[in-house]
């Protein structure tokens, strides 16, 4: 049939489109694509041919050329929602996010009952942290298709991000009611339950995930976390080892295993584990730093990736752990030194809290600064600090980079338990000098104490500094030690960590 038709009207777009559909039915996609390409060359506004061409290109993974075909189809037929949806999906896949959002919105404008478009728009908005808008899109999607497990799952994710765990839990349970084999829902629900302290319920969901896929490394890792929280250390170690066996490059499992071995006094095993972690992933900054710490090798500073990962994982329980378990004193010790050393403490005009964490030091100094800026490498810490509403500005950045970008800006620098992650303080002091308003600027900070001279990386991964080192460096960089005092900063394994708190005046930068 096709052979008798081919010579009839070869330059007719309708004919070429029709011929292409026949070729496609015969299973010859290459010939079909050639026909559709002829059709759109003859008539670029032929929506059906553009859609057919777009579908073939998309099926071949050629998103770059599929996108304009779907776009032309959508613009040629302004009442068709599907062409607009395919255009949006293609733009989204190619990371043309503004174009994708506009096309998704046009899709639901043409077809308000297009549940998939509402859901895809929600995913896009969540990726951009536009969480309230994403949630609204998921609501629309679920209202149109309440039996979509994926729809409920996506809603659960955004509710977690909005810090609404109760509603997120209900959504995960709805997912599992619709599809009991939804493995990621079991895992995520387990995480929520663990965060709520419901460890046995969390373990049950991890085990149900593992019953679906016994080599699900994330669930194995999460099982280890439950046992670790229950202080069943040997079981936790076993599960971390299972996760590593399943996924040899699972850096977090390597790191946690090493930490547990070290904390259990199994130093030689920890060293072996850190080396194995580096073999699996040479870019594992945590393993490299902590291996140096175990071997007694003092480096210049802790890698930013190590610090970021440490505090992102620690952010939600950081404050409670410091205050309840470690009897944390550094922020109050710094404030006491500040007020004792000044009969009438000056009001700082622009104070930056370097490594602000959750804002514990910032709270102490809020009344002593007209403007308070918080800075931290960890997005998790920044999120917790934001809840206190004490900072005029919060930034996620590396400290020396931030200081370099803000010359002649601040008259106060606060750093509570921050310099512990720097060995060589010289670049830091120089950066503070550059960022300071030269007349009357102050530096308020703490270090962990080291007898003798210099600085040293300890087995816990933090640096200690000697008083002599700090004084010498101050003289070299144009700072004057205005006051300092020996303090117990916090407890570690039941013993006080001794430190020094300082106030320096920036005089000759």
Buried (B, 14 or more C-beta within 10 A) or exposed (E): EBEEEEEEEEEBBBBBBBBBBBBBEEEBBEBBBBBBBBBBEBBEEBBBBBBBBBBBBBEEEBBEBBBBBBBBBBBBBEEBBBBBBBBBBBBBBBEBBEBBBBBBBBBBEBBEEBBBBBBBBBBBBBEEEBBEBBBBBBBBBBEBBEEBBBBBBBBBBBBBBBEBBEBBBBBBBBBBEBBEEBBBBBBBBBBBBBEEEBBEBBBBBBEBBBEBEEEBBBBBBBBBBBBBBEEBBEBBBBBBBBBBEBBBEBBBBBBBBBBBBBEBEBEEBBBEBBBBBBEBBEEBBBBBBBBBBBEEEBBEBBBBBBBBBBBBBBBBEBBEEBEEEBEBBBBBBBBBBBEEBBEEBEEBBBBBBBBBBBBBBBBBBBEBBEBBBBBBBBEBBBBBBBEBEBBEEBBBBBBBEBBBEBEEBBBBBBBBBBBBBBBBBEBBBBBBBBBBBEEBBBBBBBBBBBEEEBBBBBEBBBBBBBBEBBBEBBEEBBBEBBBBBEBBBBBEEEEBBBBBBBBBBBBEB
